[in-house]
């Protein structure tokens, strides 16, 4: 089969076939009487092998090794190809993300484009000061795209930068809550905590719905952060988690304050006090936890809390009894 026919049937141009020959990849097995290249069945098969390996991303040099070295094992080469492909996909994904964020900023000219690029680079800087300045400056001029702010807030470990990012997100308008809520599904509890803390600083109903979702998180720090945020917003479903935080001594002072804030009416105060009484009656609740629960009753009005303090004033644990007695005196004071 002559080179033109091979090119037509294989889809490989005659020029490329000559290039393969110059590299020693394919050598026509014969020549016609006129000196034209003539390819046999084995040559055609080798051409298709070359094209198959090229489709995997192998270089022509690597293809030559793979086809001509009897001892060649493909596993290492395929492993390298997997790694290189992943790196290329990651780089392309990063570029696509950056382009989308620039587009979301709706730049009106190249100066705006360059400013957004500079802000995005600064937000990814190794310098915490640079990241913090970028977050704080996002409210003026060309703003940092909210997608970039949300991603940065979910990954930021520096507390000062994280605070600046949450501040920027709280002023970024609609869309921030949904982006931050994606962090609630992260495998790492630290990311979920950062998502909850950022959601807690957003206004509106959308963050509340996501905070309720986080209330059921398996990690106590995540659910605790959500409970504190919901407590300040008057969400009564946070009460069980807040009471358990007091029992465990985990942010118990903040949890007690949140319970006090929730007890804005007699009915709610009695409900919270009844929950605390139930926990006090649990044999698994040790003396330190009983002391913290007694202190939590201080912020609750109503008969249920007063009655519980009266019983605790006769508690067998002296510290608990002393605390309850003191709280009763404060209630009785004019």
C-alpha positions in Angstrom: 0.0 0.0 0.0 1.5 3.3 -1.1 1.8 6.3 1.3 -1.2 8.2 -0.2 -3.5 5.2 0.4 -2.1 4.7 3.9 -2.8 8.4 4.7 -6.3 8.1 3.4 -7.2 5.0 5.3 -5.4 5.8 8.6 -6.2 9.5 8.8 -2.5 10.2 9.3 -1.1 12.7 6.8 1.6 11.7 4.4 3.8 14.4 5.9 3.4 13.0 9.4 4.1 9.5 8.0 7.4 10.8 6.6 8.1 12.4 10.0 7.5 9.1 11.7 9.9 7.5 9.3 12.6 10.1 9.9 12.3 9.3 13.7 12.5 5.6 13.1 9.0 5.0 14.4 7.7 3.4 11.1 9.8 2.1 8.3 8.0 1.0 5.2 8.7 -2.7 4.7 9.2 -2.3 1.0 9.6 -0.2 -2.1 8.0 -0.3 -5.5 10.0 -0.7 -8.6 9.7 3.1 -9.0 11.1 3.6 -5.5 7.9 4.6 -3.8 7.3 3.6 -0.2 5.2 0.5 0.2 3.6 -0.3 3.6 2.6 -3.8 4.6 0.1 -5.0 7.1 2.6 -4.9 10.0 3.4 -1.3 9.1 -0.2 -0.3 9.1 -0.7 -2.0 12.5 2.2 -0.1 13.9 0.8 3.2 12.7 -2.4 2.5 14.5 -0.5 1.6 17.6 1.4 4.9 17.4 -1.8 6.9 17.0 -3.5 5.0 20.0 -0.5 5.8 22.2 -0.5 9.5 21.1 -4.1 9.7 22.1 -3.0 8.9 25.7 -0.7 11.9 25.7 2.6 10.0 25.1 5.4 11.8 23.3 6.8 10.3 20.1 10.0 9.5 21.9 8.0 7.6 24.7 6.0 5.8 22.0 9.2 4.6 20.3 10.4 3.2 23.7 7.1 1.6 24.4 7.0 -0.2 21.0 10.7 -1.1 20.6 11.9 -2.0 24.1 10.8 -5.6 24.9 11.4 -5.1 28.6 9.5 -1.8 28.8 6.8 -1.8 31.4 4.0 0.7 30.9 2.9 1.0 34.6 5.4 3.7 35.5 4.8 5.7 32.3 1.0 5.5 32.7 1.4 6.6 36.4 3.3 9.6 35.2 0.6 10.4 32.6 -2.0 10.2 35.3 -0.1 12.6 37.5 0.6 15.0 34.6 -3.0 14.9 33.5 -4.2 15.7 37.0 -1.8 18.6 37.3 -3.0 19.9 33.9 -6.6 19.6 34.8 -6.0 21.4 38.1 -4.2 24.2 36.4 -6.9 24.5 33.8 -9.6 24.4 36.5 -7.8 27.2 38.4 -7.6 29.3 35.3 -11.3 28.7 34.5 -12.2 29.7 38.1 -10.2 32.9 37.8 -11.8 33.8 34.5 -15.2 33.2 35.9 -14.5 35.5 38.9 -13.2 38.2 36.7 -16.3 37.9 34.5 -18.5 38.0 37.7 -16.9 41.3 38.6 -18.3 42.7 35.4 -15.3 44.8 34.5 -15.8 47.7 32.2 -12.3 48.0 30.9 -8.8 46.5 31.1 -8.0 48.5 34.2 -10.8 46.9 36.0 -9.7 43.4 34.8 -6.1 44.1 36.0 -7.4 45.4 39.3 -9.5 42.2 39.9 -6.6 40.0 39.0 -4.4 41.9 41.5 -7.0 41.5 44.2 -7.3 37.8 43.5 -3.6 37.3 43.7 -3.4 39.3 46.9 -6.2 37.2 48.4 -4.0 34.1 47.7 -0.9 35.7 49.1 1.3 33.9 51.6 1.3 37.1 53.6 -1.6 37.3 56.2 -1.3 41.1 56.2 -1.8 41.2 52.4 -4.8 38.9 52.6 -6.4 41.0 55.4 -5.8 44.3 53.6 -7.4 42.8 50.5 -10.5 41.6 52.4 -10.9 45.0 54.1 -10.5 46.9 50.9 -13.1 44.8 49.0 -15.9 47.2 49.8 -14.3 50.0 47.7 -13.5 50.3 44.0 -13.7 47.1 42.1 -14.9 44.5 44.7 -13.4 41.1 45.2 -15.8 38.6 43.7 -18.0 37.0 46.3 -16.9 33.5 45.1 -13.3 34.3 45.9 -14.2 35.7 49.3 -16.2 32.6 50.2 -13.5 30.2 49.1 -10.9 32.2 51.1 -13.1 32.3 54.2 -13.5 28.5 54.1 -9.8 27.9 53.9 -8.4 30.8 56.1 -6.6 29.7 59.3 -5.4 33.1 60.5 -8.1 34.5 62.9 -7.5 38.1 62.0 -7.8 37.5 58.2 -10.8 35.2 58.8 -12.6 38.0 60.6 -11.9 40.5 57.8 -13.2 38.0 55.3 -16.4 37.4 57.3 -16.8 41.2 57.4 -16.4 41.5 53.7 -18.8 38.6 53.0 -21.4 40.3 55.3 -21.3 43.3 52.9 -21.1 41.3 49.7 -24.9 41.0 49.1 -26.9 38.0 48.0 -25.2 34.8 47.1 -22.7 34.5 50.0 -24.9 32.2 52.0 -25.2 29.6 49.3 -21.5 29.6 48.6 -20.6 29.3 52.3 -23.1 26.5 52.8 -21.1 24.4 50.4 -18.5 24.3 53.2 -21.0 22.5 55.5 -20.4 19.4 53.4 -16.6 19.5 53.7 -15.0 16.4 55.1 -12.8 18.5 57.5 -14.6 19.7 60.6 -12.4 22.9 60.7 -13.8 23.9 57.3 -17.4 23.3 58.5 -16.7 25.5 61.6 -15.4 28.3 59.4 -18.5 28.0 57.2 -20.8 28.3 60.3 -18.9 31.3 61.7 -19.2 33.1 58.4 -22.9 32.3 58.0 -23.5 33.6 61.5 -22.4 37.0 60.4 -24.8 37.2 57.4 -28.2 38.8 57.7 -31.5 37.4 56.3 -33.3 34.1 56.3 -31.0 32.1 54.1 -28.2 31.8 56.6 -30.6 30.7 59.3 -31.7 27.7 57.2 -28.1 26.7 56.7 -27.3 27.1 60.4 -30.2 24.8 61.3 -28.6 22.3 59.0 -25.3 22.6 60.8 -27.0 22.2 64.1 -27.2 18.4 63.3 -23.5 18.2 62.5 -21.7 15.2 64.0 -18.9 17.4 65.2 -19.7 19.1 68.6 -17.7 22.2 67.7 -19.6 22.7 64.4 -23.0 22.1 66.0 -22.0 24.3 69.0 -21.1 27.2 66.8 -24.4 26.8 64.9 -26.4 26.7 68.2 -24.7 29.9 69.5 -25.5 31.7 66.2 -29.1 30.4 66.2 -29.5 31.3 69.9 -28.7 34.9 69.2 -31.4 34.9 66.5 -34.1 33.5 68.8 -34.2 30.0 67.3 -35.6 27.8 70.0 -34.3 24.6 68.4 -30.9 25.5 69.5 -31.8 24.9 73.2 -30.9 21.2 73.5 -27.5 21.8 72.0 -26.9 24.8 74.1 -27.8 22.9 77.3 -25.4 20.1 76.3 -22.7 22.6 75.8 -23.2 23.8 79.4 -23.1 20.2 80.6 -19.9 19.5 78.6 -18.2 22.7 79.7 -17.7 23.6 76.0 -18.2 27.4 75.5 -20.5 27.0 78.5 -20.5 30.7 79.4 -21.5 31.7 75.8 -24.1 28.9 75.8 -25.6 30.1 79.0 -25.8 33.6 77.7 -27.5 32.4 74.6 -30.1 30.5 76.7 -30.7 33.6 78.7 -31.2 35.6 75.4 -33.7 33.0 74.2 -35.7 33.1 77.4 -37.4 36.3 76.3 -40.8 35.2 77.6 -42.1 33.1 80.5 -43.1 30.2 78.3 -39.7 29.8 76.7 -37.9 30.4 80.0 -39.9 27.6 81.6 -39.2 25.3 78.7 -35.4 26.0 79.0 -35.5 25.6 82.7 -37.4 22.3 82.4 -34.7 21.1 80.0 -32.0 22.0 82.5 -33.9 20.3 85.4 -34.1 17.1 83.3 -30.4 17.2 82.8 -29.8 17.8 86.5 -31.8 14.7 87.3 -29.6 12.6 85.0 -27.3 10.4 87.1 -24.6 10.8 84.5 -24.4 14.5 85.1 -21.4 15.0 87.4 -20.9 17.7 90.0 -19.0 20.1 87.8 -21.7 19.9 85.2 -24.4 20.4 87.9 -22.6 23.5 89.0 -22.6 24.9 85.4 -26.3 24.1 84.9 -27.1 25.9 88.2 -25.3 29.0 87.0 -27.2 28.8 83.7 -30.5 29.0 85.7 -29.4 32.5 86.8 -30.3 34.0 83.5 -33.8 32.5 83.4 -36.9 34.0 84.9 -40.1 32.1 85.8 -41.3 29.7 88.4 -39.6 26.6 87.0 -36.1 28.2 87.3 -36.9 29.5 90.8 -38.2 26.1 92.0 -35.2 24.4 90.6 -32.8 26.8 92.4 -34.8 26.1 95.6 -34.1 22.4 95.3 -30.5 22.9 94.4 -30.0 25.1 97.5 -30.3 21.8 99.4 -28.1 19.9 97.1 -25.6 17.4 98.6 -22.8 19.1 96.7 -21.8 22.1 98.8 -20.6 24.1 95.8 -23.9 23.6 93.9 -25.9 24.4 97.1 -23.9 27.6 97.7 -24.3 28.8 94.1 -28.1 28.1 94.2 -28.5 29.9 97.5 -26.6 32.9 96.2 -28.7 33.1 93.1 -31.9 32.9 95.1 -30.8 35.8 97.3 -30.2 37.8 94.1 -33.7 37.0 92.9 -35.2 38.1 96.2 -33.2 41.4 96.4 -35.4 44.4 95.5 
